[in-house]
Each structure stands twice: as C-alpha cells, then as structure tokens.
Amino acid sequence: KDTGNLTIDIWGDGAQTRSFLDAEDADYIETVDFFGFVTGITMMPEAFGFTDVSTSCLTFGVVENAFCKDRDGHLFWDAVHPTKKAHAYLGELALGRLPASN
C-alpha cells in the first residue's frame, strides 16, 4: 500500500499538519511551506518575473477598470489570493515535494 498525504503549511509553523492529519493514516506526510516561498518571492520578485508584490491586481469598490492590466506582473490577485502565475509557481513547489512514483 503506497499512500501518503501532501499538506500545505500556509503559515510556516506546522500547525495545520499537526491539527488535520493523523500520521497513522499515511505511509508518509510531506509539508510545503508556502509562506516561506511567498516571502522569498517578495524579497526577489524580479527572479520570478513579478513587478508588483505589494498591491493586489484587483481594485475594490470600482465597477470599471477593476483589474490591473499586467496580471502576470502581480503576485496577488486580491488581498490574500495569488494570481494565476503565482499559483503556477506554488503548484510546481508542491509537485516537487512529492515522492517519485515507482
């Protein structure tokens, strides 16, 4: 039986892993530190192709022109959600943490 769990450690402290998983339910548990990765992107945005890591792409409270023109340049879509480009990086990070299949 080759089963496991991939958990996302959003805040970088391991609390979600301890709270939501029972280690006896899986052969392995792997965590991914998204908080640390996003922090790294904010420190070196040009290395990842981002031009704006401090404001959201979405402007609240307006009807017209609420979305930024350079969506791939922004790290965040709104106050908490990453853009499509940022999601792709996070997905690659998570995929890289999975064990190789037999």
N, C-alpha and C positions, 0 to 999 in steps of 0.2 A: 504494500500500500504506500504510494508516494503522494502524500498530501501535505499541504502547508498553507500558510497564510501570509499575505503581504499586507502590512498595516502602514498607514500614513501617520507619521508623528508630526502633526502640523506645528505644534509649539516647541518642539525640540527637547521635551523633557521626559518623554517615555510614558507619560501618564495615560494616554489613550490606549497604548498597548497593554499596560497593566490592568486597565479598567475593563476593556472589551474582549480580551482574549483569554481563554483558558489554555495554558501550554499543553495540556494533555490531549487537546483536540487536534493537534497537528504534529507532523514529524519535524517541522522547523517553523520558526517565526522570523520574519525579516521586517525590519523597520526602515522607513525612508524619512529623512529629516528635511522636509520641505521648507521649514522655517529657515534653517541654515543655508539651504540652497538659494532661496529668495534673497536672503541677506547678502549672500555673495554676489548675486546679480546686481543688487542696488549699489554695491561697492565698486563694481567694474561693469557698468551697463554696456559700454562700447564693445566689450569682449563677446557679448551676446547679441549685439545689434540693436539694443534699445537706446532710444534718445530721451525718453521720459520715464523715470521710475518713481516719481514722487506725486504725480497727479493722475487722476483717472481719465480714461478716454471718454467716458460718459459725463455730460454736464447735466446736473439735476435741475429741475424746475423750469426747463425751457421746452418748447414744442418743436421749434425749427433749429436745425444745426446742433442737435444734442450730442452727436457723435463726432469724435475727432476725425480728422482726415488721414492721419498717419497711425492707423490702428496697430500695425506691426511695430511701431516705434514705442508704444506704451507697454509697460509691464502689467498694469492693472486696467481692467475694463470699468470697474466701479470701485467703491471703497475697499472691497475685500476680494473680489473675483479676478483671477488672472485673465489676460487676453488669450486669444487662440494661440498665438506664438508662444506665450509663456506656458500655456498648458502643454504644448508640444515638448518643451524642454523638461517639464515636470514628469511627463509620461516617459520620456527617454531615461530620466533618472530612475524612476520606479522600475522600468523594464530591465535596466542594467543591474538591479539588485536581485532579480530572480535567479534562481539556480539554473544551470544549463539542463536541458531535458536529456533524458537517457536515450 
